[in-house]
């Protein structure tokens, strides 16, 4: 293949020919180039769905748990993340002191953040729901 053949091949593959192919003579957009088929739109929609389905409920749960932990008071029944059931005897901003056994007065000190559930608050919420469901006498 001589130099003349290479020149003819380069003339066929013009580096700017893609610009001509990208233009549409009628001024209309080719089919499939709408807003919904844009990759950026799809990324935005997926990001919005991730926020609505994952991040927002998790932040709501975290806020409820924080409110629950701040509302701990003496004689609340709690369960720790380790599964230990106890009654709050004393508390400070960082620690909660639990009584595990009535007879031997066994007590432990746990981090406030290690409390998974406050049973006293759950019982009160269930009681409120049952009161709302009862029909009122006329």
C-alpha positions as CSV (number, residue, x, y, z in Angstrom):
1,X,0.0,0.0,0.0
2,X,1.5,3.2,-1.2
3,X,1.3,6.7,0.2
4,X,-1.4,7.6,-2.3
5,X,-3.7,4.9,-0.9
6,X,-3.2,6.2,2.6
7,X,-4.1,9.7,1.5
8,X,-7.3,8.4,-0.1
9,X,-8.2,6.5,3.2
10,X,-7.6,9.6,5.2
11,X,-9.9,11.6,2.9
12,X,-12.7,9.1,3.4
13,X,-12.3,9.2,7.2
14,X,-12.5,13.0,7.8
15,X,-12.0,13.8,11.5
16,X,-14.9,16.4,11.3
17,X,-17.4,14.1,9.5
18,X,-19.1,13.3,12.8
19,X,-20.2,16.9,13.0
20,X,-22.1,16.5,9.8
21,X,-23.6,13.3,10.9
22,X,-24.8,14.9,14.2
23,X,-26.7,17.6,12.3
24,X,-30.3,17.1,11.3
25,X,-31.4,18.9,8.3
26,X,-35.0,19.4,9.4
27,X,-34.2,21.1,12.7
28,X,-36.2,18.4,14.6
29,X,-34.6,16.2,17.3
30,X,-34.2,12.6,16.3
31,X,-36.4,10.1,18.1
32,X,-35.2,8.9,21.5
33,X,-33.5,12.2,22.5
34,X,-36.2,13.4,24.9
35,X,-35.8,14.5,28.4
36,X,-36.6,11.1,29.9
37,X,-33.9,9.3,27.8
38,X,-31.1,11.7,28.9
39,X,-28.6,10.0,31.2
40,X,-28.5,13.0,33.5
41,X,-32.3,12.8,34.0
42,X,-32.0,9.1,34.9
43,X,-29.3,9.8,37.4
44,X,-31.3,12.6,39.0
45,X,-34.4,10.3,39.2
46,X,-32.4,7.5,40.8
47,X,-30.8,9.9,43.3
48,X,-34.3,11.2,44.2
49,X,-35.6,7.7,44.7
50,X,-32.6,6.8,46.8
51,X,-33.2,9.8,49.0
52,X,-36.9,9.1,49.4
53,X,-36.7,5.4,50.0
54,X,-33.5,5.1,52.0
55,X,-32.1,8.3,53.5
56,X,-35.3,10.1,54.6
57,X,-36.8,7.2,56.5
58,X,-33.5,6.5,58.2
59,X,-33.0,10.1,59.3
60,X,-36.6,10.0,60.6
61,X,-35.9,6.8,62.6
62,X,-32.7,8.3,63.9
63,X,-34.5,11.4,65.1
64,X,-37.2,9.3,66.8
65,X,-34.6,7.2,68.6
66,X,-32.7,10.3,69.7
67,X,-36.0,11.8,71.1
68,X,-36.7,8.5,72.8
69,X,-33.2,8.3,74.4
70,X,-33.4,11.9,75.6
71,X,-36.8,11.1,77.2
72,X,-35.5,8.3,79.4
73,X,-36.4,8.7,83.0
74,X,-36.3,6.7,86.3
75,X,-38.3,3.5,86.4
76,X,-38.5,3.1,82.6
77,X,-38.2,-0.4,81.4
78,X,-35.5,-0.7,78.6
79,X,-33.8,-3.3,76.5
80,X,-30.2,-2.8,75.4
81,X,-28.7,-3.7,72.0
82,X,-27.2,-6.8,73.7
83,X,-30.6,-8.0,74.8
84,X,-30.4,-7.1,78.5
85,X,-33.7,-6.2,80.1
86,X,-33.6,-3.7,83.0
87,X,-35.3,-0.9,84.8
88,X,-33.6,2.6,84.8
89,X,-32.5,3.5,88.3
90,X,-30.4,6.6,87.5
91,X,-29.2,8.4,84.4
92,X,-26.9,11.1,83.3
93,X,-26.2,12.6,79.8
94,X,-23.8,9.7,78.8
95,X,-24.7,6.7,81.0
96,X,-27.8,4.9,82.2
97,X,-27.8,2.8,85.3
98,X,-30.1,-0.3,85.1
99,X,-31.4,-2.6,87.8
100,X,-31.5,-6.1,86.4
101,X,-32.9,-8.1,89.4
102,X,-35.3,-6.9,92.1
103,X,-34.2,-9.5,94.7
104,X,-30.4,-9.1,94.5
105,X,-30.6,-5.5,93.4
106,X,-28.1,-6.2,90.6
107,X,-27.2,-3.0,88.7
108,X,-25.2,-2.3,85.6
109,X,-24.0,0.9,83.9
110,X,-24.5,1.1,80.2
111,X,-24.0,3.8,77.5
112,X,-27.2,5.7,76.7
113,X,-26.6,5.0,73.0
114,X,-26.7,1.2,73.7
115,X,-30.4,1.3,74.6
116,X,-32.4,-0.3,71.7
117,X,-36.0,0.0,73.0
118,X,-37.8,1.8,75.8
119,X,-40.7,-0.6,76.7
120,X,-42.5,1.9,79.0
121,X,-42.9,4.3,76.1
122,X,-44.1,1.5,73.8
123,X,-46.7,0.4,76.3
124,X,-47.9,4.0,76.6
125,X,-48.2,4.3,72.9
126,X,-50.1,1.1,72.6
127,X,-52.4,2.2,75.3
128,X,-53.1,5.5,73.6
129,X,-53.9,3.6,70.3
130,X,-56.3,1.3,72.0
131,X,-58.1,4.2,73.7
132,X,-58.5,5.9,70.3
133,X,-59.9,2.7,68.7
134,X,-62.6,2.2,71.3
135,X,-66.0,3.5,70.2
136,X,-67.4,6.3,72.4
137,X,-70.8,5.9,74.0
138,X,-73.5,8.1,72.7
